[in-house]
Amino acid sequence: MRVKALAATALLTACMQMPFVAVSAAEESKDAQSASEAWRKKAPEVATPRPFKLPKIESYKLTNGLSVQLVEDHRYPFVTCALGIKVGSYSDPANLNGVAAITADMLTQGTKKRTSKEIADEVDFIGGAVKAGADSDFTIISSSALSKYTDRLLDSFQDVLFNPTFPQAEFDLKKANLIQELAMKRSNPDFLLEERFAKVVFGEHPYASISPTPESVKAIKRTDLESFHKANYLPNEAALVIVGDFDSLKLKPMIAKQFGELWKPGRITRAEGAAVPTRTEQKIYLVDRPGSVQSNIKLGNIAIKRTDPDYYALSLANQILGGAANSRLFLNLREQKSFTYGAYSGVSARHEPGSFGAEASVRTEVTAPSLQEFFYELSRLRNIKVADKEITDAKKYMTGSFQLGLETQGGFAQRLLEGQLYDLPRDYLETYTDKIMAVSADDIRNAARKHIDLGHIAITVVGDAKTIKPELQNFGTVEVYDVSGKVGVETKPSTNPGG
């Protein structure tokens, strides 16, 4: 009996100890896991920019004035072709806003040789793609294919470029769809914000239009597309870039035949754009969207053109301010204040001076506090030197992203075309990293002071005017618009804390 009692006591003691042993093991496992994942607490270091060596580029001009750049890339059997023409919505005829964009969109909808389906089938067969589009300054046509079909690629490309017929049925469908899209955009606060911002900043300048109106679309005829194409698609106003797996000696005669023999030079007639308005006050332009649960905010002003010497310094300033999810606006308005899902800024550098803008979509009840934080961050960028680590990280991010974009044929062709269309220096791809790395903290502050006009900045807001207008009056004069763009009643301010 004594033996049984001792055994029972030992078993009970062991059972009582088991939970303790199990907890200890779990804690040890947790400690080990924490130790093995301590690296998560330290953000990864941004890599130092690698030297960029520009591949051999063969540049020349055809007798009709077409600029050509060829880059052989034999890493994989593919060819990319991109052509840019120095004409865009800036050159839309009066009262026919949208002609440039619709002309470009319709290029692939039928030619003298092929229907839209036959174009699509041909491009599909050669393993590629073809697309065309126009922005404010330029029209871009791009195509790609397996390199063994380079001859068929060029044939399809020149057919789309030279021989569009703008089929009436396709044109009517395009117009109907576009008018429906424009009606739907009126319910989108992001569209309303961009529309009002562009009109406020650019006034009567062509850049003020971000899309055609239903009235202008209805007024466009198929013959308008033909006239625009004939008058503006000119070789001496264009640049062609081809990158890929080809032999330049064999390709050059093909280019001369397809793009040089029948394409005649001419002159694009560019009307002088109206001057942008001079801002004399800080003012709020409020688009009333009754019942909106959020306010869309964008504030900014006229900035620089692509060739401006301050391009690199202002680009870095923008990167630090709101260029990514680790930038100041994002960290402030989202991470610290929880006002928004994201806050960003951007610099639109175009053929003529574009704009700087900072924006976010915030909860209605924090519209005014959010605007105050925008002013705080803009003032900080203008008045206080950027810390060494912040500027170093921004430089590494920008140069790394730039070089990464050059790794693909399409990305490289796009950058080469950009250089030609904007008349940038021949070595701009090679010197981009050096110029970014050479920007100093003083350069950033000076660029911000010069190109962010805080005292006269335009503030555009889309939201419920009844709820947010009283507090917005503290930042400047409030001018109210409805969603169709019609102006309402102007309310005078009481104070101006952001000025």
Secondary structure by P-SEA (a helix, b strand, c coil): caaaaaaaaaaaaaaaaaaaaaaaaaaaaaaaaaaaacccccccccccccbbbbcbbbbbccccbbbbbbbbbccccbbbbbbbcccccccccccccaaaaaaaaacccccccccaaaaaaaaaaacccccccccccbbbbbbcccccaaaaaaaaaaaaaccccccaaaaaaaaaaaaaaaaaacccaaaaaaaaaaaaaccccccccccccaaaaaaccaaaaaaaaaaccccccbbbbbbccccaaaaaaaaaaaccccbbbbbbbccccccccccccbbbbbbccccccbbbbbbccccccccccaaaaaaaaaaacccccccccccccccccccccccccccccccccccccccccccccaaaaaaaaaaaaaaaaacccccaaaaaaaaaaaaaaaaaaaccaaaaaaaaaaaaaaccccccccaaaaaaaaccaaaaaaaaaacccccbbbbbbbccccccccccccccbbbbbcccccccbbbbbcccccc
